[in-house]
Amino acid sequence: RIEDIEQCKRDFLKQTLFHKFIEHTDENNGNWGIIKDQYNRFQLAPCYDLDCACRIHKTTKKRGQCDNTKTDLQSFIEQYKEESWLPRYLEEVMEHFSLQEAYKKVEENTKIKIPEQERIRYEAFFQEKQKELKNAYELSIAGREKGEQR
């Protein structure tokens, strides 16, 4: 169905944005998939194989490239800024993402308590990445919208 295709495309771009955000260094075609359910509907599989992210187990395996051959968050947003849903999605992520909520969900779903030392490291990493995301948004999307208003 065309709706499934469009939703898979949006979800794939969101997942790729997430990979850029967490600096996933093992982006390859074996690390994503599409699931078909019993009703012949399709959806993107949840993220998996993320052990090479957040500057842990850094590898030189594969980082997904944008059209300009760069692998950074800014280049990705610049490449897909014309997607009509992207500006609102980025605004929601920047406004509502909470690392504390993520910790809570991990602990509820896995019963694993993230050690305090790791929490501190993740918090520093995510603060840095949130600034990078906001800057990329300002340069690519907010700047474009201001130019359109003039």
C-alpha positions as MATLAB code, in Angstrom:
seq = 'RIEDIEQCKRDFLKQTLFHKFIEHTDENNGNWGIIKDQYNRFQLAPCYDLDCACRIHKTTKKRGQCDNTKTDLQSFIEQYKEESWLPRYLEEVMEHFSLQEAYKKVEENTKIKIPEQERIRYEAFFQEKQKELKNAYELSIAGREKGEQR';
ca = [
       0.000    0.000    0.000;
       1.192    3.498   -0.797;
       0.494    4.536    2.812;
       2.871    1.844    4.070;
       5.552    2.980    1.639;
       5.231    6.609    2.701;
       5.257    5.687    6.390;
       8.320    3.446    5.924;
      10.091    6.311    4.141;
       9.323    8.757    6.986;
      10.331    6.217    9.613;
      13.541    5.394    7.741;
      14.486    9.077    7.623;
      13.659    9.465   11.326;
      15.766    6.411   12.113;
      18.634    7.735   10.000;
      18.387   11.087   11.773;
      18.563    9.215   15.073;
      21.664    7.355   13.857;
      23.297   10.673   12.951;
      22.327   12.092   16.334;
      23.867    9.223   18.303;
      26.898    9.048   15.968;
      26.176    5.460   14.969;
      29.325    4.198   13.252;
      27.895    0.946   11.926;
      25.184    2.146    9.547;
      24.946   -0.543    6.944;
      22.175   -2.283    5.039;
      22.259   -5.183    7.467;
      21.287   -2.945   10.385;
      17.765   -2.031    9.386;
      14.789   -3.927    8.077;
      11.149   -3.897    7.074;
       8.604   -6.079    8.856;
       5.555   -7.587    7.152;
       2.673   -8.464    9.461;
      -0.025  -11.115    9.067;
      -2.231   -8.595    7.208;
       0.436   -7.897    4.554;
       1.129   -4.436    5.984;
       4.691   -3.214    6.161;
       6.595   -1.124    8.674;
      10.179   -0.277    9.468;
      11.736   -2.537   12.094;
      12.796   -0.915   15.374;
      16.429    0.191   15.658;
      18.908   -2.539   16.436;
      22.651   -3.244   16.536;
      23.479    0.063   18.188;
      26.594   -1.036   20.059;
      28.713    1.348   17.957;
      26.978    4.548   19.036;
      27.356    7.413   21.490;
      31.137    7.127   21.057;
      31.180    3.602   22.465;
      32.962    0.886   20.483;
      33.828    3.413   17.817;
      34.516    1.649   14.556;
      35.422    2.618   11.060;
      32.819    0.258    9.642;
      30.249    2.447    7.926;
      28.606    5.806    8.407;
      25.718    6.637    6.107;
      26.621    9.401    3.692;
      24.484   12.254    2.484;
      24.438   13.379   -1.137;
      27.473   15.583   -0.440;
      29.356   12.488    0.908;
      29.347   13.948    4.431;
      28.049   11.931    7.380;
      27.106   14.667    9.850;
      23.746   15.710   11.274;
      23.784   19.140    9.594;
      24.285   17.628    6.135;
      21.442   15.170    6.695;
      18.994   17.873    7.776;
      20.071   20.076    4.892;
      19.481   17.234    2.428;
      15.967   16.430    3.706;
      14.771   19.870    4.849;
      12.106   19.938    2.131;
      10.248   16.995    3.691;
       7.040   18.678    4.886;
       6.903   16.797    8.215;
      10.572   17.286    9.168;
      10.478   20.789   10.715;
       7.683   19.890   13.147;
       9.299   16.551   13.961;
      12.617   18.246   14.800;
      10.824   20.848   16.927;
       9.071   18.084   18.868;
      12.317   16.171   19.399;
      14.133   19.299   20.580;
      11.277   20.286   22.890;
      10.255   16.948   24.369;
      13.273   14.645   24.449;
      14.196   13.683   27.993;
      17.150   11.499   28.810;
      15.623   10.905   32.251;
      12.479    9.496   30.597;
      14.662    7.305   28.382;
      16.470    5.939   31.463;
      13.114    5.247   33.094;
      11.810    3.346   30.046;
      15.006    1.301   29.775;
      14.799    0.342   33.416;
      11.068   -0.477   33.212;
      11.418   -2.552   30.038;
      14.695   -4.328   30.734;
      15.032   -4.189   34.539;
      18.592   -2.952   33.947;
      19.728   -0.005   36.058;
      22.123    2.238   34.179;
      25.161    2.973   36.401;
      25.612    6.568   37.552;
      28.976    6.904   35.781;
      27.335    5.937   32.471;
      24.427    8.317   33.085;
      26.875   11.192   33.513;
      28.695   10.251   30.291;
      25.420    9.971   28.329;
      24.158   13.269   29.717;
      27.288   15.083   28.542;
      27.056   13.398   25.129;
      23.352   14.211   24.699;
      23.768   17.829   25.819;
      26.423   18.254   23.147;
      24.268   16.538   20.507;
      21.163   18.553   21.432;
      23.131   21.757   20.843;
      24.327   20.371   17.508;
      20.750   19.450   16.524;
      19.426   22.880   17.466;
      22.195   24.567   15.502;
      21.553   22.374   12.452;
      17.827   23.128   12.699;
      18.487   26.864   12.942;
      20.824   26.859    9.961;
      18.759   24.608    7.698;
      15.110   24.992    8.586;
      14.510   28.040   10.752;
      16.803   30.079    8.500;
      14.873   28.943    5.419;
      11.539   29.753    7.059;
      12.760   33.252    8.011;
      13.867   33.792    4.414;
      10.415   32.727    3.162;
       8.704   35.203    5.497;
      10.659   38.160    4.106;
];
